[in-house]
Amino acid sequence: MQTSASDGGEKSQQSLVFFDLETTGLGQSCEIVQLAAVSGGHSLNLYVIPRCRMQRGAAKVTGFRVHRQRLYLHRQLVLTNSLREVLVSFIAFLQMLGCPLVIGHNIRRFDCRLLARALDELDLRADFESAVSGCVDTLPLAREMLKELGLQSFRQENLVRELLGMNYKAHDALEDVRALQALYGVLQPTPDLISKHMFTLDTMENKLSAKSKVPCEPAVQRPLWEHFRQTVKVTESNEEEAAR
């Protein structure tokens, strides 16, 4: 987990956590491969070996491959944790920030449905719900706020390009949430608009039932806090290489 001391003046406001998943595909039966969240200078970035195969299209877009029960991202081995460890860590991250609002792009129809299914499977839904004040999907939010601009696409990459004048490495959950945090800072929705688009796991349309539990323990596991330290090192290393 990466932190900074730059948020001392923000504690009087409600905390915001920007959240994203990378998955094995686009269907509701796909599984989580990466979970990332960011709030100011705090970040969380964890990986899971999925129990089902990566769909070819998803693997091509995200760069994830599973070989011999090891997870690779762009041919580099990444350290993984069990799905339970990842979800428990995400909940702890939320609790640390004091009942924040969880924000993501297209999360109501996709990410939060998969998250709810995983939480139900591991009996963690109540812990998650008690740790957050609600969720907001920036896709319908942006459509309402920017409807006069005549944009051709409200995909996050396009909004970041149009409003921030920048491109970023999309389809990496950590890069996606960092970009979304910057985008949200530009949008600055009103409290009324935020309230209008707020939802919970229980109020999502077509609530999914929990899947039956499937035993799964990735072959390569590390203690969770050791993994956090490794995640920071890997992230910093990648950023240094990208700057060259």
N, C-alpha and C positions, 0 to 999 in steps of 0.2 A: 504494500500500500504506500502510495506516495503522498506526502503532505507538505504543506507550506504554511508559513505564519502570516499569510497575506489577507486573512479573512476576519481579523479581529473586529473590524467595524461593521460587519454584516450580521452579527449575532442577534440584533434586534429584529431582523427580518426572518421570514420563514426560509428554511434551507431548501435548496433545489438540488435534486440529484438527476443527472441525465444518464439514461440507461439504454443499452442496446445488446442484442444477441446476434451471434452468427450461428447458423444451424446447418443441418445436413441437407436441407432442401427448402422448398417453399410451402409444402403441404402441412396440414395440421397434425400429421403423424410424424413429422420430422423431429429431430432431437437437437439439443443444445450442444454446441462445440466451444463457443467462447461467450463469456459474459463480462461486460465492462460497464463501469459506472464512473462518473466524475462529478465532483461538487467543488467549485472553486479550484483550489490547489490540491484537493484530495482526489485520489483515483484508485480504482480497483480493476484488475485485469486478470481473469482466470480462465483456464482451459479444461475441457472435459473430453475424454475419449468416448465418442457416441457408441451406442449399442447397435445401431443400424448403419448401413453403408452410406457414405457420402454420395449424393447424386452427382452425376458427372457435371451438370451445369453449375451446381453450387461449388463444387471443387474447383472448377475453372475460374469462377468469379472470386472466391475467397482465398484460394491458394492452399486450402487445407487438404491433407491426405492422411489416411490411416494405413500403416503398414506394420504387420506383426504386433498389433496392440500397442503401437506407439503413434503419437500424433505429430505430424510435420506441418509446418507453415512455410510455404515457399522453399521446401526442401530442407528446412532447418528444424531439428527436433525441439519440441517445446515441452516443458514440464506440465504435468496434468494433476488434477485432483478428482476425487469422486464427485458425482453430482451433489450429494448431500453436503460435502465440505464446501463446495462452491456456493450453494444456496445459503448455508449457515453463515458463511463469510459475508455474503451480500446483505443478509438481514443484520448482521453485526455492524456493517458499514452504515446502514440506514439508521440503526439505533444510535450510533455514535453522533449522528447529525441531528438528532432530536426531532423525530417524526416529520421528515421532509416530504415535499411534494415530488413524486417521481415523474419525470418527463421523458418522452421519447417520440420518435417519428414513426408513424404507422403502428404504434404499439397496441392500440385497442383491437385491431383486427388480426394482429400476428404475434408480436413478442409477448404481450401480456397473456394471451391465450396459452402459449407454450409454457410460460412461466407458471401460470395457474395449474396447469396439468402436472408439472414437475413438483410443485409445492404440495399438491394434493397427494401425489404418489408417495411422498416422503413425510406426510403429516406435518407440514411446516406452514400451511396457509395462515393459520391463526397468528403465528409468530410474525409473518410478513405483514399481515393486515394491521397488527397492533403497532408496527414500526413505522408506518407511513400515514400521511394525512389524506392521500388520494393520488390519482394518476392523471396526467394530461397528455393527450396526443397532439403533437404539433402539426400533423398533416391537416386535419380539419381546421385547426386553429389558424394556420397560415392561409388556407383557402379563404377563410372568412376575412382575415385582415388584409389580404393582398388581392382581393377579387377585382379591384379596379385596375390593376396593372396589366391584365391580359396575358399572364404568363402561360406558356405552353405546357409546362410541367411543374408540378409541386413536389417532385422528388427532392430529397434533402440535398443531393449534390448540386442540383440546378438552383435551388434557393440560395445555397452558400455562394455559388458562382455569381448569381444575379445581385444579391444584397451585400456580400462581403468582397466581391471581386477576386475570389481565390478558388483554387482547386485543392483537393486534398486526397489522401489515399482512402477512398471509400471502400466499404465492405470489409474493413477491419474495425471491430466493435469499438476499440479504444479510440481510434482516429475519428470514428463516426460521432462518439459522444463528445469529444473535444470540439469538433466542428459544430455540433448542435448547440453546445453551451454558448459558443460565440454567436451563432445565428439567433438564439433566443435573446441574447443581450441587445441585438439590433431590433428585433421585433418589439420587445417591451410591451407585452399584452397587458391590458388593464385588469385589475382584480375581478371585475364583473365578467370579462371575457374568459379569464382563467376558470372562474366558477362555472360558467356555462359549459365548458368543455371538460370539466373534471368528472372522473368516474372511478369506480372501484372494481376489484376482481368480481365481486358479486353482481355488479350492475352491467357488466359487459353483455352485449347481445349474444344469444346462442351460447350460453354458458356451457363449457365443456365438462363432461364427467371425467372423473379420474380414471386413468388407465390402470389396469392390473399391474401390480409390482413385478418388475423383472430384475432378477439379481444381476448386478454388473459391477465389477471392480476392475478398473484399468490396471494393466500390468505394471506400468511405471507410475508409482505414487511417491510423493514427498510430503513431509510434514507441512502443514498449511503455512505457518509463518516463515519457514524456510523457503517455501514457494514464493511468498510475497517478496522476499529479498531477491530471489532469482529473477522474478518478474521485473523488478526495478532495474537490475543490471542489464537484462536483455533489452528492455525498452531504451535505456540510455545508450547502449551499444548500437542499436539500430538507428537511433537518431543521429549519432555521431557519423555513422557510415553514410546516411542520407545527406548529411551536410557537406560531405567531401565532393 
